[in-house]
Amino acid sequence: MKKIMQLLCFVVLLVTSVVSHAQGQLTSGVQTSSLDASISNWVHSSSDMNKNFYAVTYWVGGDDCGNYLKIYNATTFAPTSGQVLISLHHAFTRVRIDNDNNIYVLYTDRTFAGSTSYKTYIKKYNSSGTQIGSRVQVTSSTLASDIEVASNGDVLVGCMEGFNARVKVFRNMLYKGYLPLENINTSYPFALQMDMKGDKLVVGYSTKVGISAQLKIKRFNYVGAFLFGSNLNLSSLHSNYSETGKHFVFTSNQIALRDNWDVFYVSKEGITSAIYKTKKLTTGSLSVFDTGNAKIDVDISNRLIISKNYGSVGSENNKVKLYSDADVLMHEFDLSSKIKNDFESLAIYDCEFLVTGIDRKLGGNPLSYTYQSFHQLFNCQDCRPNMGATAVAKFRYPYQVNQVPSKYGPLDVTELCLVDKLLVDGSLSSCETGYFVGLSEFNPATWTDTLLLHSDWVTPLTEAPNDINIVSFLPPGYHLKPGKIYRFRLAVGSPWDAVDIFFEVSCCKRRIIVLDGDHQELELAFPKEDVTHEIPDNGLEILAYPNPSKKEVTLDFSVFNSNNDIAISITNLQGRKLYQGSTDKQKTIINISDWPIGIYFTKAIIDGKTYSKKIIKK
C-alpha cells in the first residue's frame, strides 16, 4: 500500500494503560544510620516490618566497622531505639519481626573479640532495641543463610552445616532440630533464600555458578513437631523444582511466596555477561515475570512488590512496582533520591512497604562523601488513623502547560492533545470511599462555570483510579472545543476533599503516517525540551536495529569513530525519560521489553554534537 499522510485529531492511543488506585508515600527518604564516612565498604541493609514496627539492619566497614539495628514505630514513623550495635564485625545481616513484636537478627561474627574465627549467630531484641538473652550460635559456617519466623513463633534459619544444607529450628532461642535439604560440597559457591506465609515455607538455594550451576526450590508445609527421640523436623515436602545453569545471589529479597504456593524468585544466568530474571513458579508452570536484577516481596494479601532499575551502571534509577494478587500492575512508585541510586532491600506488610538504600553514586570517591543508609515508607492504600480524605489529580498525558490571565492572577491551563486519551490520574488520592467528578466550561476572567457538563459521584463508589476518562463524562453529542478552557474537579470522601485542574484541547499538529503493511508511525510537533530531529552537518547518523523491536534495540555508534563517552537518553511521546546512561562502546543494547508499545526518541551527545533516532516498540 502507498504511503498515505493523514492529519488527524482523533486516534486510538498506541500505549495501553492499567488501572491503579490510591497510594502514596508516607515518609520521604529518612536517614537510618548515623555513621562517619565509610572508606572500605559501602553501607548495606536489610529490613522487615509488621503492622506495629519496622526494623532496618545495616553494616559498614571503615571507621564505624560493624553491624547495626534500628527500630521504628509503624504508626508515628518515630524511632523506638537508637542505633543498636549488633557486632563489631561487618558482614551480611538479615532481620525478621514476629507476631509478638520481637526482632531477630541473623548475622556473622567473630567467635570472640580479636578472633580470626567466624560463625553465624542470631540475637533477639524487643521493640525498644533492648537485647533479650545472649547471642545463639546457629552454625559454624559463614555461608549465605536466611531467617524466617513461623506462626507458632519458631525461628527458622536456612544454612550450611558441614556438608549439609538444612533449615534449623529454634524455639525460645533454643535449638530444637532441623529440616534436611540436601548434602552439598561446601567448596562450591552457595546461596540460600527463604520466605514464609503462615505455615507454608519456601526455600531456594543454589550451588556453583555458570553452566554447571544448580538452582533448587523446595516448598514445605511447616509443622513444629519432631520425630520421636530425634531432632528431625516432621514438616512435609509440598513440591520440588530445579534448574540448571541458573543460581541465586547473596543479597536479600530474592524469593517470595504467596499463600496459594506461587513463588516469585530472581535467578542469575552466566557470570561475565550476567542476565537476571524474575520468574513465577506455580503448581504447573514457570514463566518469566520481569527482567533485570530485582528485589521482591509479597504481603499478607498476596500483593507483589518488585524493584526495577531504569538507569545504568553508575547512574541507577530504581523504582518499585506494586502488583495485585492477580498480577495486575497497581502503581509504580518513584523513590527518594537518597535511595534510588543504590537500592538495598524492601519489605511489605498488608500494602504498606519499606525500602532501604544508600545515598551514593557508584564509583564515587568515598573520601569525598558520607555514605549513609536511608529508608522510605509507602502505603498503597495511603489511609491511616486520623487521616482525612485528600484529593490529588493530574493529567496522564499533558502536552504543555500554558498560563492565561484570570480574576486571581495567572492560571495554569494544561494543553491536552486530542490524539491522546484524555485521562486524569487520581490514584494518589487518599482515604477515599468514593470519588466525584465535576466538568464544566470555565471563564477564568470571572472565575465562573459558563456551562456545566457533569457533576456527580461516580458509581459504584470506589477509590479514584489512574484512568479517569474525561470523555466519558461529556453529555451526549457534546465535543470538546479547541479555544475553550475547561475545569475538571475531582472530589473524594468522606469527609470530602476536592481539587480543580484546568485544561484546553488542541490537535497539537500531530499526524498519522500509514506505511506499507499493518505498521503505523505517529509524528508530532514537540515541546522545546524534546528531542530534535536535525542531523548535524557531518551527515552521520545513529543506527538502531532491530527497529521496530519487541525486546531489545542495539544502538550502533560505530560510524562516528569516537573515543569519548557517549551520553544517551530515551524519551516517550510525552517527553518522559525512560532511559539515561552513557557508554564508551561502539554498540550498546537497550532492553525495552517492559516498555509500552509505541514510539520513542533517542538522543545521543557524541563529541559535543547532538544526534537523534526514532525507535519503535512493537
Disulfide bonds with the S-S distance in Angstrom:
Cys9-Cys507 1.67
Cys351-Cys380 1.16
Cys383-Cys431 2.38
Cys417-Cys508 1.87
